[in-house]
């Protein structure tokens, strides 16, 4: 990447929800769903769902620093999932749904650790934040049918009853940061 474009790799439960949020943000160039943090090379969705590969469902966000900061990316990340539940988001359970920041530089590590610490101290969450902050190693892109899932499958049951209400709330909360 260059000085303007950076990458953030984030896990906050189901990547379908997370991808739907970040695609809407002004300054985000692209969002790709995939897997990171595991020990199996090039895992499939089916393998990751067993919880045995060690991977988390993640999104890889390419963003323009002239438009949106890494801190703003983290703000959206921490505000759109429950970072206090270990290996669980809503009805989704397993290590593949863990809250994780896979940092790409020492600066990203420092910012993520400071942000997490400030959130913990602020009392915003009743329980302690369990988000792991670990070095990025490798990203495996998820199968094509996972990419842009919500936009391509808006009438699917999970999209209607789980993702849509979250996206509607997100649109109100972050109206000033959305693409026009």
N, C-alpha and C positions, 0 to 999 in steps of 0.2 A: 504494500500500500504506500501511498505518498503522504505528504504532510496534511492534505485536506481529507482524503478518504481513509477511514479506519474500519476495523472489523471488531465486533463484539460477539462472543459466543456465550449464549445464555440458556439455562435450563430452568423452566418454571412449571413443570407438569406437561400436559399434552401440548405438543408443538402446534397443533391446529389452532388453538386459542391464541397462543403467543404470537404466531405468525400474523394472524388477523389484526392484532393491535399494531404491531410494528410497521406493517405495510402502509398504514394510514399516516404515519408520522412524517411531517415535512423534514427533509434532510436525509431521510432513509432512502438509499439508492436501490437496495435489494434485500430480500429476506429469503433464506433457504432453510428448510427444515432438514434435520439430520440427527446424527448420533455422535457423542463425544464422551470421553472419560472412561472408556472401557478397555478391555484386554483382547477382544476378538477383532481380527482384521476384517474390514468391510462387512459388518453384520447386516442381516436383513431385519425388517420390522418384526417378523415372527420371532427371530432369535432374541432381539432386544426385549420384546414383551415377556420373555421367560424370566427376566431379571438376572440371568446367569452370565451375561456378557460384560456386565459392569458399566455399560453405556447409559447415559441419560438422553432422553429426548431433548434436543436443543434446537435453537435457531441460530443461524449465523447472519448477523446484521451488518451490512456495509452501509456506513453513514458518512455524511459530509460534515466535517468539523466546522466549516464556515457557517453552517445552518443549525446544527444540533450538536450539543456537547456530549461527551461520554457520561457526564453526571446526569444529564437529562435522560439518556438511554437507561441508566441505572434507576432513576426515579420511576420511570414507566415500568421497568422490570419489577422493582420491589412493590409497587402499588397495584400490580395486576395479578398477584398470586399471594398465597399465604406462605411466607418464608419461615414460619415457625413450626411447620409440620414436617417431620422427618419422613422422607420417601412417600409423600402422600399429597395429592391436590384434589380436593373434592372426593369423588368416588374412585378416582384413579390411585391405586396403591402399588408400590414397588420401587426399587432403587432407580428404575428408569424414569420416574416422575420426580426425582429429587430437585431441590432448589440449588442451582449452581451457577457460578460465574467462572468461566474458563478464560483467564486473562492472557492477553497477547503481548504485554510489555510490563516492565516494572512500574511504569506510570499507571497503567490500568489496575494493577494489583494494589498499589497505594491508594488510589481513588476508591476502589471497591471496598477495601478494608476500612478506610475512614468513613465512608458512607454507611456501611453496616454498623460500625461502632456508634456513630451518631444516632442511627435509628434505634439501636438497642437502648442507648441512654435516654432517648426522648420519651420512651414509654408509649410510643404509638401502638406497639403490639403488646398484648398482655403477657405473652410468653417470649422467651429468648429466640432470636433469629438463628436458624440452623443452616442457612445458606453456606455451602462450601465455596471457598475461593481458592482455586487451584490453577496451576499453569496449563495453558492450552497445549495439547500435543498434536492431535489429529482430528479432523472432521470428516465424517462419512455422510454424504448426501443421502437422504431418505429416498425411497422409491418415488417415481414421478407422480403417482396418484396422491401422495401426501403434500405435494407442493401447491400452495395457494388453495388449500383444501376448502376453507370456508367460502371463499368467493365462487368456487366452482361447484359447490354442493350445498347451496343455502337451504334447500328443502329437505336435506337429510335430517333425520331425527335428532342426532347429537348436535348438529349445527343449530337447529331450531330451538331446542330446549336448554342447551348448555352454553353454546358460544354466542348466539344472538343477544341474549340479555347482557352478557359481559361486554360485548362490543357496543351495545347501546349506552351502557353506563360509561364506558371508555370514551365514546364520542362526546358525551356531555362534559366529563371531567377534563378532557384534553382538547377541547374545541379550538383553543388558540394555537395548538401545535400541529393541527392536522393539515394535510395537503389540501390545496384548494381545488 
